[in-house]
Amino acid sequence: ADYDETLILMIRERIDRSVVFQQFTELPSGGIARGQVRRNADESLFTQIIADATPAPEDQEVLWNLEANLRDAAGLNGVE
């Protein structure tokens, strides 16, 4: 049990450390999307968007804007 708790704590700390910035947005379809700027092991940054349901076509523009906001906040504009 102690090993399991230690392992879970280590994994959680690594995930928490990897999240640099987080933003939530409500989608037109009624869902919620969570956008994150995260840090790779090599310290480079990347964006990740997770929706609580399969996005509908009308959500696409909001998701693009969310990613653009994340990239802008992290200085990732123009970086692929």
ABEGO torsion letter per residue (X at the ends): XAAAAAAAAAAAAAAAAABABBBBBBBAAGBBBBBBBBBBAAGBBBBBBBBABBBBAAAAAAAAAAAAAAAAAAGABGBX
